[in-house]
Amino acid sequence: MVYIKSCKGLYKNEKTKMPASDLVLEPVKEVIKGMDALDIDGIICATITKDYVYPSASCMLGGKINAKNAFCYDIESDFTGFITALRLAYSFVESKRYKNVLAVSSESFYICDDKDRFNDASVAALITSEKSNIQIDFIDSTTDGSALENCYIPMGGAVKPYTREGILNKEHFIYIKDNKIFEEEAKKSALYVKETLSKNNIEIDYYIPSYLNKESFDNFANNLSVDKNKIYSKMENSNSSLSATSGVAFSMALEDGSIKNNSKVALCGFGSGYTKALAVFSVS
């Protein structure tokens, strides 16, 4: 069995201008409290806003907490980044070669000039073989990469390297064609969640979706076709935090008592890519 020993999220109602590895430092210190950092086997960081092109944000974070025995690498999976990091950490621990792996996500929105669409956030979870009250039962994800031009950063890669003109045109910032694309993806994500749970004979007591915007949340909730009281809604009016969104919502639901003991919880992520992800936990 694989467990989440502790999960802590940090949502900033602003753009902090902090490096990603600094932004997630507080949640990480919270989840490893009382633990020797040398016992951390790995750090997987989901982010599209890392400190430098290289080294990785996870490497920077490992240095800051003195996790000298840990493997470290970053991943990019857009809005489903945290669940993807969880999936990888789960696999490492399930292999029995590793005991303690940090799954973290941190986004610092220096790559966006839109004041109303994104806010900084971070989340950390300690994935372990040591029994705790949150057991990871199931994780799944899927990707449709056929419409990347609807939400992406145009400049900075091999297709379009940095140029002075491009920077003046703000092509190094996140480009979103239309918020309505996420409303449609929210509908598709709800159907994906329903089909995946049905196929695997999993019954859920409580759902925690990503927060993108109010319209996307409503679309997801309506198409999920369950009692609205079974869907966590306290983040529905919050600005998105890309890969950290689902993890922050999960952490907040744990802290505010929305997740009851002896319940089966579905953590749902969706967004650009287009990516969809689902994680199921038993909370005792």
N, C-alpha and C positions, 0 to 999 in steps of 0.2 A: 504494500500500500504506500501511497505518496500523499503527503499532507502539506498544508500551508500552516506553518507554525505561527506566523504573524504577518499582518498586512497593514501598511500605513500609507495614506495618501495625503497630498498637500496641494490644495487648489488656491491659486493666487488670483484675485479679481483684478488683475492688472498684468502689464508686461514688465517684468522685474529687471531685465537686462543682465540677469545672472547666467553664467555658463551652466549647461545642462548638468554637469557633474556636481556643481555646487548646489543647484536647486534640489537635487534628490538626496543630498547628504543628510538632511534632517530625518526624512523617512527611513533611510537606511540605518542610521544610528539607532532609531527607535526599534526596528525589527530585529537587530542583532544585539540589543541590550543584554548584558550579562554573558555574552558569548565571546570567546577568543576569536578575533578576526582571522587568525591563522588556520582556524577550522573551516573557513569558507572554501569550498572546493571550486566554485565558479561564479562568475558574474555575467549575466546576459542583460544588455541594455537596449531597449527599444527606443529609438529616437530618430528624428530627421533634422534635429537642431543641435548636433553635437558640438563640443567645444572647438575642435579643430578638424580639418580634413583627415588628419591622422596625428597623433595616435587616437585610438578609440575613446569615447566617453567612459566606457566601462573600465578601460585601463587607467584613465585619470581618477576615476572613483576608487578603484582598487588601491591606488597609491595613497589616497586621502584617508582610507580606513586601515591601511597596513595589511591588506589581504594578500600577502606575498605568496601564498600557496595556490591562489585561485587562477584558473584560466579566465580570460576576459575577452568578450567580443560584443560588437554592436550589431543590431539588426534593424532593417527598415521594413515596416509592414503597415505604414500609414495608421489609420484609425484603429486597426486591430493589433497594433504592436504589442500591447501588454499581454493580451491573451496568447499571442504567438510566442512571446518570451516565456510565459507560463508553460506552454506546450513543450518547448525545448528543455526547460528546467525539469519538468516532469519526466521526460524521457531519460535524462541523465541520471536522475535519482532512481527511477524504475529499473535502470540497468544494474543497480546495486554496486556500481563502481564508485559512485559519488554519494555523499550523504547530505550535504548542505549546499544548495545553489540559490543565489539571489537572482530573482527576476525583477527587473526594474524598468521604469519608463520615465523619461523626463523630456519636457518640451519647453524651450525658451524662445519666444517668438520674435527674434530679431529678423526673421525672414519674412515678416508680414507687416505691412503698414496699415492694415485695416483695423481701426480701433475697436470695432464692435463685433468682430468675428471670432477671434482667438484670445485666450488667456493662458498664462504660464501655469504649469502643473507638473507634479511628479508623483510617483508611487513606487513602493518597494514591497516585495513579498519574499519571505524566506521559505523556500521549498525544501522539504526534508523527509527523511525516512522515519524520523521520530514521531510517534503517534501524537496527534493533537486533535482539537475539536473541529477542524476543517479538513475534510478528506476530499482529494481530487478524484472524481469518479469518471469523468469523460471530457475530452477536448477534441474539437473538430474545427476545421477552417477550409475556406475555398476562395478562389480568386478568379475574376473575369477581367483580363487585361486588355479588353477590346476598345476602351474609350478613355484612354489615358489623357487625352487632350482636354478633357472637361475639368480636371483638377490636377495641377502639376506646377513645378518650378521650371520655367522655360529655359533659363540660362544657368550655366555652371558645370555642365557635363560635357562629354565628348561631342554630342550632337551640336551644341551651341556653347562654346567656351565663353568666359567672361570678356566683355568688351566695354569700353567707356560709354558708348552709345546705349548698349543694353542696360547698363546700370542706371543711366539717366532716365531710361524708360521703365525702370523698376522691374525688369525682367528677371531679376534675381530674387524676387519675392514670390510667394504663393499666388498662383492664378486660379481662380474659380470661375468657370463660365457662367454658372447660374445656380443659386441655392436650391432650385427645384430638382436638380439632379439628385440631391441627397434625400429629398422627399420620396422619390421613386425608389432609391436604394433602400430606404427604410422599409418600404412595402416588401421589396424582394427579400430583405433580411428577415422580416417577420415570417414570411413563407418558408424560408430556409430553416429557421429555428423550429417551426412547427413540423416540417417534414423530417428533419434530422432526429428530433426527439421521438416522433412517432415510429420511425424506422428502427430505433434502438430501444423501444419500449421504456422510455424514461418519462416519469410523471414529475412535474415541477410544482413546488409550492410558491415560489417567488421568483420574479424576473427582474434583472437589472440591466437595462439597455444603455448603450453609449448615449451621451448627450451631444448633439450637433447644433440643433436649434429647435424651437418649439414646434414648428411644423413637422419636422422629421420625427420628433418624439411622438406626436399625435398620430402620424401615419403608421409608425411601428406599432404603437399600442392598439390602434383600431384594427390592424390586419392580423395581430396576434390572436384576436378573438378570445380573450380570457377576461375574467373579472379585473377591472382597473385597479382594485385594491391589492392585486397580486403583482403589480408593476411598480417598481421604485420610481418616484416622480419628483423627488426633491432637487434634482439637478436639471430639470427640464428647461428652465429659463437661463441656465448658465451658458457662457460661451464655450465653444469646443476647445479641447486641449489635445487634439489628434491622438497619438498613441497612448496617452495617459488617461483618456476619458473613462474607459470602462473600469480601470483599476481604481481610480479616484472614487467613482460612484460606489464600487464594491466596498472600499474602505469606509466611506461615510455611512453606508447602510449597516455595516457591522457596528460602528460607533454609536449611531443614533437608535439602535435597537429595532430597526425595521426588519432585520433578519432574525427570526425566532429560532429557538433551539429545536432540534429534531426536524429540521426542514431541508428540503432539496432545493437548491438555488441554481438558477441559470444566469450566467454572465454573458451578455450578448454584445458583440461589436460589429460595426459596419461602417463603410465609408469609401474614400477614394481608393482607386486601384483597379477595379473595385474589389474590395476584400470583405469577407464575412467570417465571423468566428463565434464559436460557442464553447463555453466551459461550464461544466456542471459540478457542483460541490455538495457534499453532505455536511451540514452544520449541526453538531450535537451539543 
